[in-house]
Amino acid sequence: MNPTTRSDDIEARLARKLQLLRGSIAQLRGVRSGKRFGVGRRVRILHPSGLLAGNDVTIEDYGYLHCLAPNGVTIGNNTSIDRNLWLHCGGARDKAGSGFVEIGDHSYIGCNAVLGAGGGIRVGHHVLIGQCVNFHAEMHIFDDPDLLIQQQGVRHGEVVIEDDVWIGARVTVLAGLTIGRGAVVGAGAVVTKSVAPYTIVAGIPARPIGHRGEAR
């Protein structure tokens, strides 16, 4: 092993030990987690009792998790979330709201993800989600032109990502939609309609361009 490789290995092991130490501190603050829960630098967890994580879960650096909701945030075993996550369940001090986030086992969310979970977000098992995605489980009401949009409230709609889905970078998924099992969403797509299982979609708005298993 050359000196550079050895130095990198030592640095990686130290970084992991520090993640696990921060995870232990988060547990003392109220987070419920299994074994080897790792937390990166400057991860802010508001309402930590609302976070439930399984074994071998890692939340990388600079995340923001607002977990105030009756069902809070649940993260399955062997799932990792890359740096700069913004997650909000929609609750306020005087009202817990109805939002939640559920992420299954063996899933991954890339860096700079935005999860607006006021209407609930469910992510299945073995899901791969690229960088800079936006999931919005609520939308502003703007039907009445005589009122300011901010006076008209919001509509909630659960976002569901089923098992074995790959979502590319910079994808936006709007409220009330389901991405079916085994589907693929191309980078940069804006999903405005639910996606059938094993369908490949791309574009703005996202449209089917193929199906997994088709002859090439």
C-alpha angles and dihedrals in degrees: 000000000000120000094254093053091047091050091049090050092051091048092050092050092048091049090052092050090052091049090053091048091053088047090055090050090051089053090054088054092055108276111141111217144152128234124323098012107178128198124188130220119300096002108160116207113187117197092010094189086071093064121089117179131180130218121310096011119156129190109191129218128312099011125157117206120179102190102175107133135100091258097029121182125328122188120187131223121294093009124138133194119202126225128299098028116171111197126169127175092197099243125138132201093263096038129036093203127205102272127119143160125221120183120181134218126298094011131138134205118195128227124291095024119166116206112182098186104176090126096034133269124221120190118184135215124297093013120157116203121184132219127297097012123163122209115183117188093181137043135199119256112232103163097120112066090191092065130064111255090237089059094056100067128219140285118228123218126172118241114215125192108185127209125298096017126149116205116187129222122293095014120156120207117191130215123289097020135127126209102206127230115288095008125145123214115198122232115278095015123147108214111210098158132043116269121230120233116282092006121138114218134179142163140048105319095019114248132180114268099169148328131254111258096030117135112263 
